Amino acid sequence: MSPQTITANVQVDKFVDNTPAKEKRKPVGGVNIADSRAMTGDLALELTQVITQDLKNNAVFSNVGRKVQNADYILKGEIVSFKGKYKPTALFWITLPVHIVTLCCLPFHKEDVNVELKVSVYKKSGELVKTYSARSSLFHYYSLYYKIEYALPSDVNRCLSKAVDDIRTQILADAGKY
């Protein structure tokens, strides 16, 4: 729960997904959580719902939703980057013909997670009030003993939660502007 609530009606428009196509491709021998075949729905819509629900749950604004009558402000968002992938390292491919048991502790896989969001708040007249941005990322190397494919979704969620928390904190720091 936020330490304060901004007295305003805020409508959240659907985010725009500007994630580079390169970040959405499935790596050879790996997994990409942002690959359209791995997604259960539209990334932009799902992140819009995440932001909307977070602002509601934390009572950042007195009234926030996707469709708000008499909205004082319009919140528009952009997904700058949404990447969550793991793939074998070059070391994996080079040592593939070698006896694997002796190499189990080497860093054969890497995880690369990055979430970057921008949120702009506009008055109902269309005048920009402020733009907020946040980025959270993780990068790790793992041996064959660690099943990164099981950790990847929670690591992406951790980065997304951090980015959303940073944006919420920035909005509350500017509460006097609303």
C-alpha positions in Angstrom: 0.0 0.0 0.0 1.3 3.4 -0.9 2.2 5.9 1.8 -0.2 8.4 0.1 -2.9 8.3 -2.5 -3.0 10.9 -5.2 -6.6 12.3 -5.6 -7.1 11.8 -9.3 -9.0 9.7 -11.8 -6.5 8.0 -14.1 -7.2 6.0 -17.3 -4.5 3.5 -18.4 -4.3 3.1 -22.1 -2.9 -0.1 -23.7 0.9 -0.1 -23.7 2.8 -0.1 -26.9 5.3 -2.9 -27.4 8.5 -1.5 -28.9 10.7 -4.5 -27.9 13.2 -5.0 -30.7 12.5 -8.1 -32.8 16.0 -9.4 -32.0 15.0 -9.7 -28.3 11.9 -11.8 -29.2 13.7 -14.5 -31.2 14.3 -17.9 -29.7 18.0 -18.6 -29.4 19.5 -21.8 -30.8 19.2 -24.5 -28.2 17.6 -22.1 -25.7 14.3 -20.5 -24.6 13.0 -17.0 -24.9 10.1 -16.1 -22.7 9.1 -13.2 -25.0 8.8 -15.5 -28.1 5.3 -15.2 -29.3 5.0 -19.0 -29.3 5.8 -19.0 -25.6 3.4 -16.2 -24.7 -0.2 -16.9 -23.5 -1.5 -13.6 -24.9 -0.6 -10.2 -26.1 2.5 -8.8 -24.2 1.3 -5.2 -24.4 -2.1 -6.0 -23.0 -0.8 -8.2 -20.2 1.7 -5.6 -19.1 -1.0 -2.9 -19.2 -3.1 -5.1 -16.9 -0.1 -5.6 -14.6 0.5 -1.8 -14.3 -3.2 -1.1 -13.8 -3.6 -3.7 -11.1 -0.4 -2.6 -9.3 -1.6 1.1 -9.2 -5.0 -0.1 -7.9 -3.6 -2.5 -5.3 -1.2 0.1 -4.0 -3.8 2.9 -4.1 -1.4 5.2 -5.9 -4.4 7.1 -7.4 -7.9 7.4 -5.9 -9.4 5.9 -9.1 -7.4 4.0 -11.8 -8.6 1.7 -14.5 -8.6 0.8 -18.2 -11.9 2.7 -18.8 -12.4 5.6 -16.5 -15.2 8.2 -17.0 -14.1 11.8 -16.4 -10.5 10.9 -16.2 -8.2 13.7 -15.0 -5.1 12.0 -16.4 -4.3 9.4 -19.1 -1.4 7.1 -18.5 0.3 5.7 -21.6 3.1 3.2 -21.6 5.8 1.8 -23.8 7.6 -1.5 -23.4 11.1 -0.5 -24.5 12.6 -3.9 -23.8 11.2 -7.2 -22.6 13.6 -10.1 -22.8 14.0 -13.3 -20.8 16.1 -15.9 -22.4 18.6 -18.6 -21.7 20.9 -20.3 -24.2 24.0 -22.4 -24.3 27.3 -20.6 -24.2 30.0 -20.9 -26.8 31.8 -23.1 -24.3 28.9 -25.6 -24.5 29.1 -25.9 -28.3 32.9 -26.2 -28.3 33.1 -28.9 -25.6 30.1 -30.9 -26.9 32.3 -33.7 -28.3 34.3 -33.9 -25.0 33.2 -36.2 -22.2 30.4 -34.2 -20.5 30.7 -35.7 -17.0 34.1 -34.0 -16.5 32.8 -30.6 -17.5 29.6 -30.4 -15.5 30.8 -27.4 -13.4 31.7 -25.2 -16.4 29.3 -22.3 -17.3 27.4 -23.9 -20.2 24.3 -21.8 -20.1 23.6 -18.1 -19.7 20.5 -16.2 -18.6 19.8 -12.8 -19.9 16.8 -10.9 -18.5 15.9 -7.3 -19.2 12.7 -5.3 -18.6 12.6 -1.6 -19.5 9.3 0.4 -19.3 8.4 4.0 -20.0 5.2 5.5 -18.6 3.9 8.9 -19.6 1.1 10.7 -17.7 -0.9 13.3 -19.7 -3.6 15.7 -18.6 -7.0 15.1 -20.3 -6.2 18.0 -22.5 -3.2 16.0 -23.9 -0.5 18.0 -22.2 2.4 15.9 -20.9 2.8 16.0 -17.1 5.8 13.7 -16.8 7.5 10.6 -18.2 8.8 7.9 -16.0 11.1 5.1 -16.9 12.6 2.1 -15.2 14.9 -0.8 -16.1 15.8 -4.0 -14.3 18.0 -6.7 -15.6 19.8 -9.9 -14.6 22.6 -11.8 -16.3 24.0 -15.1 -15.0 26.1 -18.0 -16.2 25.1 -21.5 -15.1 26.5 -25.0 -15.1 24.7 -28.1 -16.2 23.6 -28.8 -12.6 21.4 -25.7 -12.6 18.1 -26.0 -14.5 17.8 -22.4 -15.6 14.6 -23.1 -17.6 12.8 -23.5 -14.3 14.2 -20.2 -12.9 13.7 -18.0 -16.0 10.0 -17.2 -15.5 10.5 -16.1 -11.8 13.6 -14.1 -12.8 11.6 -12.3 -15.5 8.8 -11.7 -13.0 11.4 -10.3 -10.5 12.7 -7.8 -13.0 9.2 -6.8 -14.1 8.2 -6.3 -10.4 11.3 -4.1 -9.8 10.6 -1.9 -12.9 6.9 -1.5 -11.9 7.9 -0.7 -8.3 10.4 1.9 -9.5 7.8 3.6 -11.7 5.3 3.6 -8.8 7.9 5.2 -6.5 8.7 7.9 -9.1 5.0 8.8 -9.5 4.6 9.1 -5.8 7.6 11.3 -5.5 5.9 13.7 -7.9 2.5 13.6 -6.1 2.5 17.4 -5.9 2.2 17.6 -9.7 -1.2 16.0 -9.7 
